[in-house]
Amino acid sequence: MCKKEIETFLKRRVTRFTLRDGRHVLLRPIRPDDEPLMNELFKTFSEETIMYRFFRVIKEMSHKELARYCNVDQDKEIAIVAEIDENKRKRLIGVVRLATEPDGKTGEIAFVVGDPWQKLGLGSKMVDYLIEIGKAKKLDTIYALMLRDNYRAIQFLQKRGFRIEYLEGDSVRGVPDLKGKCSK
């Protein structure tokens, strides 16, 4: 898929979703001007959430790191944010990204939901959404890397049809079946 096709695809795929608690969420591609909202989202993460998403404890995201997460080259990476209106103000509550490897056939997925919005169905929706994007990009393989003790994420992905592979060291890799349906 070329850049223009990806942009057109993503515009068509902007979607609304309702959380289990009834709040409405907009799933859309990340934009460079989301940097302040990404910083606010980061501040909702517990130390555990930070460790499991970034594989290290980070106290604060620098401008450089935030800019890197918000300014993506869509040929190499697609990032989708979950946005809500809270008290007449836009807020990001989760993000999922798919980074395509140089071979153009493999992609790594990473996702995180702010602690106040976990267990409301958002993670499932975001992962399914990105798997569909991976299929549209004609990727052969998508995988998620996790820490071995991230039991919630491992169980979550297993329920979504991911095959779990225990790697050397502290890592686990989850791989979905891109030919079949990964969600329940």
C-alpha positions in Angstrom: 0.0 0.0 0.0 1.4 3.4 -0.9 1.2 6.4 1.4 -1.8 7.9 -0.4 -3.7 4.6 -0.3 -2.9 4.3 3.5 -4.2 7.9 4.1 -7.4 7.2 2.1 -7.8 3.9 3.9 -7.4 5.5 7.4 -9.8 8.3 6.5 -12.4 5.7 5.6 -11.7 3.8 8.8 -12.1 6.6 11.3 -14.8 5.1 13.5 -16.8 5.6 16.6 -17.0 3.1 19.4 -19.0 2.9 22.7 -17.1 1.9 25.9 -18.8 -0.6 28.2 -19.7 2.4 30.5 -21.6 4.1 27.7 -19.0 6.8 26.8 -18.3 7.4 23.1 -14.8 7.1 21.6 -13.5 8.2 18.3 -10.7 6.1 16.8 -8.6 8.1 14.4 -5.0 8.4 13.2 -2.6 10.3 15.4 -1.7 13.9 14.4 1.4 16.0 15.2 -0.8 18.4 17.2 -1.8 15.6 19.6 1.5 16.0 21.5 -0.1 17.8 24.5 -2.9 15.2 24.6 -0.4 12.4 24.5 1.5 14.0 27.4 -1.8 14.1 29.4 -2.5 10.4 28.5 1.0 9.5 29.7 0.2 11.1 33.1 -2.7 8.7 33.5 -0.4 5.6 33.3 0.6 3.8 36.5 4.2 2.8 36.9 3.1 -0.8 36.0 1.4 0.4 32.8 4.5 2.3 31.9 6.8 -0.6 32.5 4.7 -3.0 30.5 4.3 -0.6 27.6 7.8 0.9 27.4 9.8 -2.0 29.1 11.3 0.5 31.5 10.1 3.1 34.1 9.8 6.6 32.7 8.9 9.4 35.0 8.2 12.0 32.3 8.0 12.0 28.5 10.3 14.5 26.9 9.2 16.8 24.1 11.5 14.8 21.7 9.8 11.5 22.7 6.3 12.9 22.5 7.1 14.4 19.1 8.4 11.1 17.9 5.2 9.3 18.9 2.9 11.9 17.3 4.8 12.5 14.0 4.7 9.2 12.2 5.8 8.2 8.7 2.7 6.3 7.6 4.8 4.2 5.2 6.6 2.7 8.2 4.2 3.2 11.1 0.5 3.8 11.8 -0.7 5.1 15.1 -4.4 5.2 16.0 -5.6 7.1 19.1 -8.8 6.7 21.1 -10.3 10.2 21.7 -13.2 11.1 24.0 -14.9 14.4 24.9 -14.8 14.9 28.6 -16.3 18.0 30.0 -16.4 19.6 26.5 -12.6 18.9 26.1 -10.9 16.4 23.9 -8.8 13.8 25.6 -6.8 10.8 24.5 -7.4 7.6 26.4 -5.4 5.0 24.5 -3.1 4.5 21.5 -2.2 1.6 19.3 0.5 1.5 16.7 1.8 -0.8 14.0 5.4 -0.4 13.0 6.2 -2.1 9.7 9.6 -3.7 9.5 12.0 -3.0 6.5 10.9 -6.2 4.8 7.4 -4.7 4.3 5.8 -8.0 5.3 6.1 -7.9 9.1 4.8 -5.5 11.6 5.0 -5.0 15.4 1.9 -3.9 17.2 2.0 -2.0 20.5 -1.0 -0.8 22.5 -1.8 1.0 25.7 -4.9 2.3 27.4 -4.8 4.9 30.2 -5.4 3.3 33.6 -8.8 5.0 34.2 -10.2 3.5 30.9 -8.9 -0.1 31.2 -11.3 -3.0 31.2 -13.9 -1.1 29.2 -13.4 -2.9 25.9 -11.1 -0.3 24.3 -8.0 -2.4 24.1 -9.9 -5.1 22.2 -11.4 -2.6 19.7 -8.0 -1.0 19.1 -6.2 -4.2 18.6 -8.9 -5.5 16.2 -8.8 -2.2 14.3 -5.0 -2.4 13.8 -5.1 -6.1 12.8 -7.5 -5.0 10.0 -5.1 -2.3 8.9 -2.3 -4.9 8.9 -4.4 -7.1 6.7 -5.2 -4.2 4.4 -1.4 -3.5 4.1 -1.0 -7.1 3.1 1.4 -7.9 6.0 2.2 -11.6 6.4 2.9 -11.4 10.1 2.0 -9.1 13.0 3.4 -9.6 16.4 3.3 -8.0 19.9 6.3 -8.2 22.3 5.5 -8.2 26.0 7.3 -8.8 29.2 6.9 -12.4 30.5 5.2 -11.3 33.7 2.6 -9.1 31.8 -0.1 -11.8 32.5 -3.0 -9.5 31.7 -1.7 -8.7 28.2 -0.8 -12.3 27.5 -4.3 -13.5 28.5 -5.9 -10.6 26.6 -4.1 -11.6 23.4 -4.7 -15.3 23.9 -8.4 -14.6 24.1 -8.1 -12.7 20.8 -6.6 -15.7 19.1 -2.9 -14.8 19.3 -0.4 -17.7 19.6 2.0 -17.0 22.5 5.7 -17.8 22.1 8.0 -17.6 25.1 11.3 -16.2 24.0 14.7 -16.2 25.8 15.0 -13.8 28.6 12.0 -11.8 29.8 10.1 -11.5 26.6 7.0 -13.1 25.1 5.7 -12.7 21.6 2.1 -12.9 20.5 1.2 -13.6 16.9 -2.3 -13.5 15.5 -3.6 -15.6 12.6 -4.0 -12.9 9.9 -5.9 -15.2 7.6 -8.6 -16.0 10.1 -10.6 -13.9 12.5 -8.6 -12.9 15.6 -11.4 -11.6 17.8 -14.0 -13.6 19.8 
